Amino acid sequence: MSGDPRVTAQVTTALAGRTDFDVTEVATPQRALQQLDDEGPFDIVVADNDTHPTGGFYLAREVRARGQMGRAVPPVVLLIARKQDAWLSDWAQADAWVCKPADPFDLAEVIAALVDGRPVPALPGIGGDPKPSLLDPDRDKAGLPTAEGGTDAAALEGGGG
């Protein structure tokens, strides 16, 4: 999802030659959510954070909210303008972020990894460390406080300290 033709071209170039899934292009986060709601889950969502009117952070949060309501949701990759915005990507619970302009080979590698269920590759200008929501049923596994006031011990193993 992007309203910028240059960003759309970067994503299209990254997906060139992929025949294992179809690409649906939309220009706004609201249209992307409508497509997700109407047509069911996609393999992945790639969103430009600078898309008007609400941007990719909004879209990522809304996709995660649907997942917290028990719906099947795809991983989300956010295209961000500055590496300093990575924390917002994490807050929005995107699975990965890629700094623009996106290198098509690196973006293709990130998309393939997430679609295949693999970790985000360690590449320059790419990252991902989404923070689970308090509504996320798996939040205890992330070492967040539990209802009993402690933290999940498995999350702390090997954490050094």
C-alpha positions in Angstrom: 0.0 0.0 0.0 1.4 3.3 -1.0 0.2 6.6 -2.6 3.8 7.2 -3.9 4.5 5.7 -7.3 8.2 5.5 -6.5 7.6 3.4 -3.4 5.1 1.2 -5.4 7.9 0.7 -8.0 10.3 -0.4 -5.3 7.9 -3.0 -4.0 6.9 -4.1 -7.5 10.6 -4.6 -8.4 11.1 -6.6 -5.2 8.2 -8.9 -6.2 9.2 -9.3 -9.8 9.3 -12.9 -10.9 7.4 -14.2 -7.8 4.7 -16.5 -9.1 3.7 -18.0 -5.8 1.3 -15.2 -4.8 -0.8 -12.5 -6.4 -0.2 -8.8 -5.7 -3.2 -6.6 -4.7 -2.2 -2.9 -4.8 -4.2 -0.3 -2.8 -3.5 3.4 -2.2 -4.8 3.9 1.4 -4.7 2.0 4.7 -8.5 2.1 4.8 -8.8 0.3 1.4 -6.2 -2.2 2.6 -8.3 -3.1 5.6 -11.4 -3.3 3.5 -9.6 -5.8 1.2 -8.4 -7.8 4.2 -11.9 -7.9 5.7 -13.7 -8.6 2.4 -11.3 -11.1 0.8 -9.8 -12.8 3.8 -6.1 -13.1 4.8 -3.3 -12.3 2.5 0.2 -13.8 2.6 1.7 -10.5 3.6 1.0 -6.8 3.8 3.7 -4.3 2.7 2.8 -0.7 3.7 4.4 2.7 3.2 4.2 4.6 6.5 3.9 7.9 4.6 0.6 7.0 2.9 -2.2 9.4 3.6 -4.5 9.8 5.4 -3.4 7.6 8.3 -0.3 5.7 7.2 1.3 2.3 7.7 1.5 2.5 11.5 -2.3 2.7 11.7 -2.6 -0.1 9.2 -0.2 -2.4 11.2 -2.1 -1.7 14.5 -5.4 -2.4 12.8 -4.2 -5.7 11.3 -2.9 -6.8 14.7 -6.2 -5.8 16.4 -8.0 -8.2 14.0 -5.5 -10.9 15.0 -6.2 -10.3 18.7 -9.9 -10.8 17.9 -9.1 -14.3 16.6 -8.9 -13.6 12.9 -6.1 -15.0 10.7 -3.9 -12.0 9.8 -0.8 -11.8 7.6 2.6 -10.5 8.6 3.1 -6.7 8.1 6.2 -5.0 6.6 6.4 -1.2 7.0 8.4 1.0 4.7 9.8 3.8 6.9 11.5 7.1 5.9 14.0 7.2 8.7 15.7 4.5 10.8 14.7 6.5 13.9 11.1 5.6 13.1 11.8 1.9 13.8 10.5 2.2 17.3 7.2 3.3 15.9 7.1 0.3 13.7 7.8 -1.9 16.7 5.0 -0.1 18.7 2.6 -0.6 15.7 3.5 -4.4 16.0 4.7 -4.6 12.4 6.7 -7.8 11.8 9.5 -5.9 10.1 10.5 -2.5 8.9 12.6 -1.5 5.8 14.1 2.0 5.3 13.2 3.7 2.1 14.3 3.7 -0.6 14.0 0.0 -0.2 16.6 -2.2 -1.9 14.5 -4.5 -4.0 16.7 -7.5 -3.2 16.7 -6.9 0.5 12.9 -6.3 0.5 12.3 -9.5 -1.5 14.4 -11.4 1.1 12.3 -9.9 4.0 9.0 -10.7 2.3 10.1 -14.3 1.5 11.3 -14.8 5.1 8.0 -13.6 6.6 5.8 -15.5 4.2 7.8 -18.7 4.9 7.6 -18.1 8.7 11.3 -17.4 9.1 12.9 -14.6 11.1 13.6 -11.2 9.6 17.1 -11.4 8.0 19.8 -9.2 9.5 20.4 -6.7 6.6 21.3 -3.0 6.6 18.3 -0.7 7.0 16.0 -3.6 8.0 14.7 -4.8 11.4 11.8 -5.8 13.4 11.1 -6.3 17.1 7.3 -5.9 17.5 6.1 -5.3 21.0 3.1 -7.6 22.0 0.0 -5.7 23.0 -1.5 -6.2 26.4 -4.4 -7.9 24.5 -2.1 -10.4 22.8 -2.7 -13.9 24.2 1.0 -14.7 23.8 2.3 -11.7 25.7 3.5 -13.7 28.6 5.9 -15.5 26.3 7.5 -12.2 25.5 8.6 -11.6 29.1 5.9 -9.0 29.8 4.2 -8.9 33.2 1.7 -11.6 33.9 -1.6 -11.2 35.7 0.2 -12.5 38.9 2.7 -9.7 38.7 5.7 -11.8 37.6 7.2 -12.4 34.3 7.3 -15.5 32.2 10.4 -17.4 33.3 11.0 -19.0 29.9 11.4 -15.5 28.3 14.1 -14.7 30.8 16.2 -17.8 30.3 19.6 -16.9 28.9 18.7 -13.2 29.0 21.8 -12.5 31.0 21.7 -10.3 33.9 
